Amino acid sequence: MLRSMTGYGRSEQATDERKISVEARSVNHRFLDISLRIPKIFYPLESDIRKLISANVSRGKIDVNLQYASQQNGDAEMQIDAAKVKNLYGQLSKIQQEAGIPGSVDMACLLPLRDIFLKEPDNQQDVQLLWASIKPVLEQALGQLRQMQDAEGSALTDDLTARMSHVETVLAEVTRRAPEALASRLQTLKERVRQLCDGVAVDEQRMVQEIALLADRSDVTEELIRAKSHISQFRKWLGSSEAVGKKLDFLLQELNREVNTIGSKASDADIAMKVVGAKNELEKIREQVQNVM
């Protein structure tokens, strides 16, 4: 079954110590393009996160936003480096006295300085423990994203099947019309040659051979056979469990080329109208295929 490149998934896990949430969005793209937004604490795990995403999504532009918050109170999260505070206080007091700056140095002067705070305890956690905490949350979000992609893919499969059936019906009508159109083309050529050669001696056998060669250029049998083969292959790939978006796109290019050739070679108004309808349907199919993984 086809899988769409459009999807969304979200997962959240909260414990007494921390809260982790993951949001994943994906849209169509020619290749796999992963964009991550993660806290600094998870920078060492970026490679593992990307590998897990790649294992679940083979194509598309995917944005993953991972948020992490400690559930501990503020006192437990923030610790002040007492040695730095004393050092800064001493230096500021000395500068104040030497410069004759009025007032006094107090904690209000020091609190805006980030350097006096120690890193949060979670930042010093073992990398493997961090990975164990976020991996199941990320997997669940990606699982939801795949479910939506599968649902979209099922709808795409139904739509593409119906549209390709319409193209197949049109080509079947062209197949029935082609022999009659070819015979009509042959008769028209004979009449034109007779009109042009009126009163002039003509080698009848040579004339018949030349007319047959011209008529052969209007024969679309080979193009119809190849087009039917492409449609058969298209249906086969629609049921594939692999990522076939690029294959389907290439096949549609080839099918469109055959249909164009049929329209240009047939030289028949009825066939030309049918070809226009088939090309319009193929264009709609190709637009849909752009979103297939």
Secondary structure, DSSP 8 states (H G I E B T S, - for coil): ---BS-EEEEEEEE-SSEEEEEEEEEE--SSEEEEEE--GGGGGGHHHHHHHHHHH--SEEEEEEEEEEE-S-HHHH-EE-HHHHHHHHHHHHHHHHHHT--S---HHHHTT-GGGEE--GGGGS-HHHHHHHHHHHHHHHHHHHHHHHHHHHHHHHHHHHHHHHHHHHHHHHHHHHHHHHHHHHHHHHHHHHHHHTTTS---HHHHHHHHHHHHHTT--HHHHHHHHHHHHHHHHHHT-SS--HHHHHHHHHHHHHHHHHHHHHH--HHHHHHHHHHHHHHHHHHHHHTTB-
